[in-house]
Amino acid sequence: MPDDILARLIDQAALRFGEPARELAPGDDLFEVLGIDSLQALDLLTDLEEAFAIEIPDWEVQGVHTLAGLADVIRRRL
């Protein structure tokens, strides 16, 4: 069964930062691969909160640097 949460997350990140979704992998470091800073990561977090209709506290994503890790946070909040 495909991971719909991870696929949606990758699509959101690709859309926000203009990267082809097919080039993003679950283990990719968000900051390195997307070339983003912490403020841009917060923008992505806001997009994800809206897309998944959840609230993600900042403390819950501290230390999360991969797409897979962020997908795990989203799963916990659903």
Beta strands, then each sheet from edge to edge (+ up, - down):
end
